[in-house]
Amino acid sequence: LHQQQQQQPQQQLSQPQPQHRQRQPQQQPQQQLAGMVVNSGVNGSGTITPIKELSQYGGSKFKIKARVVLKGDVRKFANARGDGQFFKVDLADASGEIAGTFFGRAVDIFYTMVQQGQVYTFSRGAVKAANPRFDRTPLCITFEEHSVIEPVPDSDGLPGLKFDCQPLCDIDSKEVNSQVDVRAIIVSVSEPHTFISKKSNKELTKQELGLWDNSGIGGSTCTEVTFWGAQNATFSVGSVILAKNARVSEWNGAKSLNSPATFELDRDEPQASSLKAHFEDYRKRNGLPVARVRGSNGARRTIAECREEDMHLALPPPPGQPFEAGAPRSVHNHVVLGTVTFLPLDRMPCYPACPELVESSRGSSTGEPAAKRQCAKKLTQEGPGFWACMNGHTCSQPNYRYICRAGIADATGSLEIQLYDSAAEPLFGCPANEIARLWELRETDDASAKRLQQITTRLTFRQSCFRLTAKKEVWQEEERVRYGVNEGSVVDFVKEGQRLLRDVNATAAVISN
């Protein structure tokens, strides 16, 4: 009996060994086949779950089969935890749609693999409540590097890209940063505009379109949509555009559309044909509609048209108070082609600015830290090589910035404008530091005086393009409209001729239809 008791523990210890050997073949490394199957062999449940049955309380043990109906670009961000990246997709099956977001290393793994329009199975993601600011669906799937995505045959007839179009007259009732789909006629096209962002100090390109549909009072509503970045498509007046997931934005109390996720032009569908028919009927009775959301749709305006529109400007509300819905706007934007008729030179057209870098007062809506900006307060020289500004910053050498007024005119009238640094430099053709140097030497050095006269003479009586901001203000107890230049550039007559030719062709195409 004693010998049997000693043998039993040995038998118990030896029993698990074959079980351990039997499990070993199941532990297979993750693999990727030609970049198309990622993390295969770890699919979780083999049962396909309809998108409408997903829940944020169900964990990551799900598997959906869906079509990628939308795929966004990779976007970078920075926060307190460091730099990051992400891209977004919209997934659809027969039961519904859901948004998806890929973060971190998942971007490197999946961005090339996941293609818009293709069908995949998705598992090992985290279902969370969506942010209505960025997603249209109530839930969103977050994908990490260990998520499982496999391409599958497109055999179930899964739905493709759908547009749930809203009439343009409903945009004013939409919440800011919400997303809408729209179907509209393009009634104006601005030239792509490249500029340096004051917030991020990066070069940005935007293009604005004026849109029209037959909704609202009188069967006519206009709005504006802004595209960011270079666009491969060619926009034409009279074309029907379908915009998906355009973000509702608000500026100075007026709402418009921004950054559609994707768009289609002149889609072959009954709704587009019907809208074109309404447009032609409206145009014959009333002429081409004009989309004016922020005082300008990017199209050129005459000075007389600017003055007439700016007669309806109102004073801005006191600081801290919101804009009243439906109240007249206090700011208009215009694009004017004019000739500089005078440039007062009774004083230097620039000032000594503080070069100290300070935190920008403008916050970031994406969580990124605020960029540094130049203090730019006026410096006072308090001794040889010693300058100080009212903020307490000191330096040995100022950085001069343009600030001056000028007069412009066209065939319909004239305006007095205020020129500032970034807008004035392309017109003067040299940095403000060079103007300041020539100004100081003009009385003692004939060459400097001649060079200064050449620069100022070149600027006057020369046709230039100005992007203006018109604001109503009170000056010496009287209301007046002040015009500031956001951007100025000397006219390139080749490009200007091409622009005029496009306008003529677009108008002729609309008339012929």
Secondary structure, DSSP 8 states (H G I E B T S, - for coil): -HHHHHHHHHHHHHSHHHHHHHHGGG-----EETTTEESTT-----S---GGG--TTSTT--EEEEEEEEE---EEEEETTEEEEEEEEEEEETTEEEEEEEETHHHHHHTTT--TT-EEEEES-EEEE--TTT-SSSEEEEE-TT-EEEE----S--------B--GGGGGGS-TT-EEEEEEEEEEE---EEEE-TTT--EEEEEEEEEEES-SGGG-EEEEEEEES--SS---TT-EEEEEEEEEEEETTEEEEE--SEEEES-SSHHHHHHHHHHHHHHHHH-S----SSS--SSEE-HHHHHHHHTT------TT----TT---SEEEEEEEEEEEE---SS-SEEEE---EEE-SS--TTS----EEE---B-EEEETTEEE-TTS-EESS-EEEEEEEEEEEETTEEEEEEEEHHHHHHHHTS-HHHHHHHHHHTTT-HHHHHHHHHHHHHHTT-EEEEEEEEEEEEETTEEEEEEEEEEEEE--HHHHHHHHHHHHHHHHHHHH-
